[in-house]
Amino acid sequence: MKPSDSIVIIPTYNEKENIEKIIRAVFGLEKAFHILVIDDGSPDGTADIVKHLQGEEFAGQLFLVEREGKQGLGTAYIAGFRWALERDYQYVFEMDADFSHDPNDLPRLYSACADEGYDLAIGSRYINGVNVVNWPMGRVLMSYFASKYVRIVTGFKVHDTTAGFKCYRRRVLETIELDKIRFKGYAFQIEMKFTTKKIGGRIKEVSVVFVNRREGTSKMSGGIFGEAFFGVMRLRWDGWFRKYPKLPKAE
């Protein structure tokens, strides 16, 4: 077992083609990371693959939480955040299982928080143009202009507001009232970034290249985009009237 101050949360649903590869890629990095897989009852045996790796090679580094049925991306991450806060991890990551997020970028996000002192590091597709590979043009435009829309409505100065590749310092997740996070899809990613800013967190965007999944099936749906569109208006309302807790001063 390698000790680590960092946990990478990977939500899964039917990711048998990718899960072992992504786990080995993360554990192959020079910087030691632990991994927490949150599996929503995958009928394809994703959780069984994780259990096998736990017993054979990665005991004490690879962890699994199994949930019944598809409960949504946001609830998976909230469950993962709570799990991490019950332990001694100082840096908590969000990452997809399908290699759309490059594991080699994890140390760069870590450095932004651990070395530079930022509270949230975002793997950004749009900080330097549009760094997206193998996405249909319609989806690229939808994602890009969704982030533009969020910036206009909320006044939130982050280029990639819907990004799902992130590193949080522990104190951010300790301060955010996780039980008040209400969204599950794209809007969850927006809400967490917006809330981090409202509690006084310092945010850095780190340029990454997003590559569309090569194996498995995308979980994106029109309902997720609809939630984000209307959720942004609610966030703007909250920004005016809701009282947010504040981060303690950094030591």
Helices and strands as residue ranges (DSSP letters): E 6-12, H 19-27, E 34-39, H 46-56, E 62-66, H 73-85, E 91-94, G 103-105, H 106-114, E 120-124, E 132-133, H 137-154, E 166-169, H 170-175, G 178-180, H 186-198, E 203-207, E 210-211, H 222-241
